Amino acid sequence: MADYKIIFNRDDCIGCGACVSACPDNWEMEDAGDKAKPKKVEISDKEYACNKEAEDACPVDAIIIEEKK
């Protein structure tokens, strides 16, 4: 069951790869290599910590994790 939703602003992404380094289980670089992307946007409590590290590592705040209501 998904407890959280990732909101990713691709336009703000600068492609630094900090999120991929912090959470390679859910973040990867696009095929062109200039932007990151989440593998999935709905995550569980178990997946939260890793994705929170990705959110915190993003220098342009392109990643926001919200608790699903």
N, C-alpha and C positions, 0 to 999 in steps of 0.2 A: 504494500500500500504506500502510495506517495504522500508524504507528510509536508513536503516543501516544494516550491516551484522556483526555478532559476529564471530570472529575467536577464537576458543578455542583449546589450545594445551593441550590435555589430558595427554600427557606424562610428562609435567611439573607440572601438578596439584598434590598438596600434600595432598589434601582432608581435608583441615582445616575448610572448611565450611563458610569462610568469605563471599563468593559470595551469598550463600544461605541466610545468615543473612541479607545481604544488599539488596537483591532483590529476595525474595521468590516467587514472581509472575512468574519469568522465570528461576530460578536456583533451582536445587534439587540434592540430593546425589544419586548416583547410587545404585542399589539394594544391591550390596556388601558393600556399605557404605565407600569405600576407596577413591572414586573420586567424584567430582561434575560433573554436566552436564547441559547444557542449555536445556530448554524445546523446544525452537525454536531458530534458528540462524538468522532469518530475522525479524527485529523489526522496528516499526514505530517511528515517532517523539515522540509520546505519551509515548512509552515504553523506550525511550532513557535514561532519567534521572535515573531510577531505575537500568538499566543495566550498566550505567556509574559508579554508586556507587559500583556495583559488580566488575567492572574492576579496579577501584581505590583501593578497599579493598584487592584484590588478592596480597599476599605477594611475589609471584613468577612470576608475570606478565604473567599468562597463558591465560588471556582474553584480546583480542584486539577488539575494535569496530571501524569499518570503515564505512564511508559514502558511500552508493552505488552511482555509477556514471551512 
